[in-house]
């Protein structure tokens, strides 16, 4: 208790107070263990809009991984600071600074949207920024010319997801295609990679159709595809947009006449919502639901038990993000200020326990991994074979290697 300077206690009161104070000083203090400060994980993912289901799956996969690690990393509890990115590149700088400068997070996780990732990279790639792990956004530049010592990806480059499908379409005997996607970095890069491979094998791209993001009004574009009459269509949409496009494609009568291909995002996580319209769509992806390896079966069971729904590739990427966070924090014995040492622990790391199968971090900090050929039957993906084994992004312009 603070005593007012205006108070003049009597002698007896003074002595009583002094005795009490002395007793307090001499009494043995209880032994109290200070609780270690939490490791603060800043999460910038979409929880509203067309990509909301992706952000939720990534977050749930990451939390499952860290829960299996015991909810503590090197003796420090885990705290999540979650911000809705709204898939908005315009808000990305403000949201990133909020997490890095105001909240002083130890690790930054995000985003889904490539445009958001490119905006974040301008801030997080600077000296003194925390470790950043990208659990989805595939913008090629992130692990090419914008690569940084503290930035890693647990997902893919856009080039990786599109390139194998070019060969698949050529191997299936198609000689002409139309590409269609949203007009933004991911769409341009994925379609460009697939078209590049297809043309290198003698194919011809009749037209590239670009739809403003996140527009889901496809009817006019589907009419144009029908009039162009290609051998096949190569498409990229994801989340709610993918549901609408695949349904509209089938409803327009195109599915029976012009086979539809894409990177796996075209049906990933939404095949159930697409219904019969998704059946038979061929895609290339670094994960398949029925991948017959023990770690995948255990992961899918645990995810279903925890969240009451089936896992998808976004959950897998979140799960592996959690593994990378745990490995890096353990490597520095919980000292997350040692960002350089955390990054060193992830360079060249090989994840044997990933549900997608073993993969290795490339010198540019992007997964080198297997891409599977798959299709959809009754709302589930099945593996048809390997489209590309140990596929690494070219990493053009990256100076880390």
C-alpha positions, 0 to 999 in steps of 0.5 A: 500500500502506498502511504500519502506524503500528507499522512503523519502516523503516530509512533505506535502505528509507525512501529506496528507498520515497521514490524509488519514490513520487517516480517514481510521482508524476512518471511521466505518468499514462495518459489515461482516459476516464470511461464516462458513467453509464447512463440507468436505465430502471425497468420495472414490468410483469407477467412472470407470471400472465395478463398475462405475455405482454403485459409481455414484448411491451411490453418487447421492443418497447421494447428493439427501439426503443432498440436501433435508436437505437444502445443509447445516448441522448445518449452514455449507455448504457441500463440496464434495472431490471426488476421483475415487477408481478404485476398486483398493485395491492397491491404497486404502491406498494412496487415503485414506491418501490423503483424511484424511491427505492432504484434512482433510475431516470431514467425509469419505464415501466409498467404493464399493469394499470389498478389498478397504474397508479392506485396508481403515480400517487399516487407518481409524480405528486409533485414530484421524481419521474422521467418516467413513460411508461405503455405500456398501462394505460388507466385514464381517470383517469391522463390526466384528474383524476390527470394530471401534468406528468411522466406520459405514455401511449403506449397509450390511455385505456380510453374510447378503446378501447371508445367506437368499438365502440358505433357499430360494433354499432349500424351492424351493426344490433344493438339489444340487447347484454350486456356482460361483463368482469372487475370492475376499472377497465379493464373497467368503463371500456371496457364503459361507453364502448362502452355509452354510445355504443351507447345514444346511438344507440338501443341497449339494454344488457340486463345488465352482467356482471362477473367477479371478476379474474382468474377464468376460470370463465365457464360460468355467465355464458355460460349466463346470456347464452344465456338473455338472448338479446341481439342481440350480446355486448360483451366485454373480457378480455385475455391468458390470460383472453381465450383462455379466454373466446373458446374457451368462448364458441364451445364453448357454441354462442354464437358461431353465434347471438350475434355477439361484439364487443370492444375489440381486446384480446379477440383481440390477441396471442392469436388464434393460441391461440384458434384457430377460435373467434376467427374473425369476431370484430369489434373496434376497436383502434389497431393492425392486423397488416396495416396497409399502411404501410412503417414497420409492415412494417419494424417487423414484420420487425425484431421477428420477426427479433429475437424469433422471433414476430409483433408485436402491439399491445403490442409497438407500444406498447412500441416507441413508448415507446422512441421517447418515451424517446429523444426526451426524453433527446436533448432534454436532451442526456442530462441526465435530472435535467431532468425538466421539460424532458424532459416539455416535449419530449413535449408535443404531440409527433407520432410519424410513425414509429409502426407504428400510423400517425401519432399526436399527444400530447394536452394531457392526455398521451394519444395522439390516434389512429386506431381501426380496425375489424378482424376475425380470419381464420385467426389474423390480424387484418385491417383492415376500415376506420376506426372513429374517426379522430384520436380524443382522450380527453375528458380530463375534469378534467385541468388541464394543457391 
